[in-house]
Amino acid sequence: MSACFMCPRECGADREAGQIGFCSADNHIRIARYAKHMWEEPFLSGKNGSGTIFFSGCNMQCIFCQNHVISHLHYGKDVTQNELKTIILSLAEQGVHNINLVTPTHYVGYLLPVLTEVKPKVNVPFVYNTGGYEKVETLKKLDGIIDVYLPDYKYSSTTLAGQYSAAPDYPDVAKSALVEMYRQTGKPVFDDDGMLQKGLVIRHLVLPGCRKDSLQVLQDLDSLLPRDGFLLSLMSQYTPEFAKDSEFANLRRKITAFEYNSVLDVAEKMGFLGCRQQRSSSDVGYVPDFQKDTITTQ
């Protein structure tokens, strides 16, 4: 990590010397929250919740991010690798269905020894929850450790990816990442209770004014992977409060029923498996208040 090339930004920050990268991370692991989380996809949250660990910082910095307090402002607390081990084990002891690593990409170098050590001690799947902007070389380091990949595929358009995430190469990079994730996990595997044990779940958030791009996203996925090779989570939770000062007027409003339903209709006709989201989820009340949560370690 003396020169960080872990993600596609390849900013080369000397993180061991404390230099901050594009992601806002330095040579510490910083987390904003860890808890049972009941609001992931049903096959991840189930009855007992998903054991989520929200990492601070992000290699995408999307201008509409609902978790901007941690992704942009880097709110959180630095933890040691031993403290992170304790957190993972404590979540597993609470009976969660999985250990859900939220936005972990920029910490992979520090996480690998932790995950390698605790995986034999934790009898639930490990979930890699990411924006989809991943290097294949980095993902290969996780082969055999991660059981479920939960990436976004945000845009098909290089223009939108450049405008909203300063990553015009996102579509091509994300497609390569999805192929590698599928190679590692194969088709979805569920236990007797319907909880996902292994597989690929691709999230797509329908953005206001971007319906045509969402429809192209469906075409991209259909061309890229077998339809029964992954689960599609089609999301309607876009929350404009976090883009109220955006130069893009469309991002300052919620999506309409027409925008979401028209994409959903096509996804269903194409035969994608997965889940949909109620439009009531487009509410700031569903966003964790990271600044009120107290992080303690043992």
N, C-alpha and C positions, 0 to 999 in steps of 0.2 A: 504493500500500500504506500510505498515511498513515492510512487507516481501512480495515481489511481486511473485505471482504464476499465473499471468493473462494468460500467454501463455504456450505452452507445454514445453518450456525450464525449467520452474519452477526454475529460478536461485536464487530466494529468496532475491534479492537485497532490502535493506532498502531504498526505494526511497523517503520516507517522510524525511529521514535524508540526502537526496541528494546523496545517493549511486547510482552509475550508473550500470544498468543491462546489460545483453548480448545485448540488443537492442540499447544501447547507451543512453537511456533515464534516466532522474532523476525525480525530483518532479515538473517539469515544462512541459507544453504543448509546443512543438516546431514545427513550420510549416516553410516550405521552399517556398511555393508559393500558392496563391489562385487566380483563374481567370476562365473565360469562357474557356472551352477546346473543341476544335472541332475535336479531333482525337481519341475519344473513338468509340465504336461500333456505327453504324448508328442509332440504336434505342435508344441510350443514348445521343448522341451529337445532332442529329437532325439539325434544322436550327439555333437554338439559343445557342447551346453549353451546355456542362455539367459543372455545377458549382463545379470545382475540388478544393479540399484543400489537398495539399501534406504535409503529416506529416513527420518529420525528424526521422531517426532511423528505424530499422527494426528487427524483431525477427528471420529473416532467414539469412541475410548476404550472399546471393548467390554470388559466385565468379565472375559471368558474369553480374551482375546487371547493367543495363543501367542508373539507377538513383543512381549510387554509391556515388555521391557527397553528397546526403542526406541520403542514407541508411547506408553507411559505415562511411563517414566523419561527418555525423550529422550536415551538414550545415543548417542554418535556423535561425529563430528568436523566442524567447520565447514569448508566449502570455498568457494573463490571460483568465479565463473562460468567463468573460464579453466581452473581446475583440473577442473571438471566436464566441460568440453569434452575435456580430455586423457583423463579417465577413459573417456568414451564412445568416443573414438577408439581407445584402447588395448584395450578390450573387443572392438571390431569387428575389430581386427587379429589377435585371438586366434581368429578364425573362428567366433564364436558365431552362432547362427541369428537372433538378434534382440537389441535393446536393450530391456530390461525395467525400466520405471520403477515401483518398488514403493512404494505410498502416496505419490504425488507431489502430491496435490490442493492442499495448503496452501502449495506452493512454485510453483504455476503461473505467477504473476506474475514470478518470478525465472527460471523455466525457459524461458519462451517465446523470449527472444533466443538462449539457448544452443541449443535444439533447432532453431530456424530456421537458425542458422549451420551446425550440423554435419550436418543431414539430407542435404544434397547430397553430403556426403563419406562417408556411411555407406550401404553397399549392402545393408542388412538392414532389416526392419520395426522400427518403434518400437511398443512395447507399453505401454499405460497400465493398470497393475495397481492396482485401487482397491476400497475397501469398498462402493462404489456410492452413497455419500451425496454427490451432486454437483449443482451448479447447472447448468442447461442453458446459461445465459449464459457460464459458465466453459468448458464443453465446446466451445461454438462457437468459442472462441479457438483450439482445438486442431485444428479442421477442416483437413485437408490435411497435418497434421504427424503425427498418430497414425494408424497403420495397423491396429492390433489393439487393441480394448478388451477388458480382462479384469476386469470388475467382479464383485463379489459381489451376489447378491440374498438378503440374510440372513433377512429376516422378511416374512411377509404380515401378521402381527398387530401392530397399533399398541401393544398392551400389552407384548408381548415386546420390541419395539424400544425402548420407554420404559424398561423394567426393566433390560435388558442393555446398552443403548447410549445411554441418556438422549436418545433421538431418536424420540419417538412419531410424528413426521411421516415417518420413514424410508420406509415402504412407498410412499407417494404420490410422494415425492421421487425414490426410486430408479426407480420406473416411468417417470417423465418422462425421467430420465437414460438409461435403457435405450433408449427410443424415439429419442432424439437420437443415441446411439451407433450404433444400427442405421442411421439416416438417413445418417450419415457413411460407414460402411464397406460397407453392403450385405451380401449373402450371403457366407459364407466362401469364400476363394480359397486354394488350396494350390499349392505348386510340385510339380515332378516327383518329389521325394523325400518328399512328404506333409507338408511343413512349412507351417504357416499363414502366409500372406503378408498377408492382409487379412481383417477380419471381427470378429465379436462372440462372445466366449466368456463365458458366464454361469456363475459358480460358486455352488453352494449347499452349505453345510455343514450336515449333519443334526445337530441338537443333541439331547442326551439329554432325554427327556421332552417333546420338541417335534415328534413325528412328525406329528401332525395339521396343525401349521403348515407343515411341509415339503410335505405333500400339497396344501395350499392354495397354496403357492408354485408348484407345478407348474401348477395351474389358472390362476394369475395370468399366468404366462409364456405359457401356451397362448392366453389371451385377448388378450395384449398384442402378440405378434409371430408371424410365420409360423414354423411348426415347422422349416422348412429355412433360416430366416433367421439362425440362431445355433447355436452348439454349447453343450450343457449339460455342465458338469463337476460331477458329483454326488459330494460329498466325505464321507469317513468319518473324517477325521483329528482329530476333536475330542479335545483333550488336557486332562484335568481338573486336571492339576497346577497350571495357571495360575488355577484358580478354587477352589482348595481351601479358601479362607476365605470363599467366597461365601455370602450369606444364602439362596441358592437351592440346595436340596439336590440337585436333579436335575443341576446343573452340576458337582457334585463326583464324578461317575462318568463312565465311558466310555459311548458308545452301545452298545446291544445289536445282535447280528446281526439280530434281528427288526426293530428300528427302521430300520436302514439298508436291509435287503433289501426290506422292504415298500414303502419309498419308491422304491427302484430298480425294483422290479417294475412299479409304476404308470408310472414314467417311460418304461420300455421299451414298455409297452403303448400309451402315448400316442404313441410314435413319435419321441421326441426323439433327435436325433443328438448325439454327443459321447463322453464317456468316464466311466468309473466309477473308484473308488479301492479298493485293497485295505485291509481293516480293520487290517492290520498297520501302516499309516501312522499310526495313533493311538498314537504313541510319542514321548516327549520327545526321543529320540535323533535325530529328523529335524528338530528345530528348530536352526537355526544358533546357535552360541555367539558372539554378537556381541561379547561382552566379551573374547574371546580373539583375535578377528580384528584385525589391525593394518591401519589405513588409511594408505596412503602416496600421495602425489601428486607429480607431476613439475613 
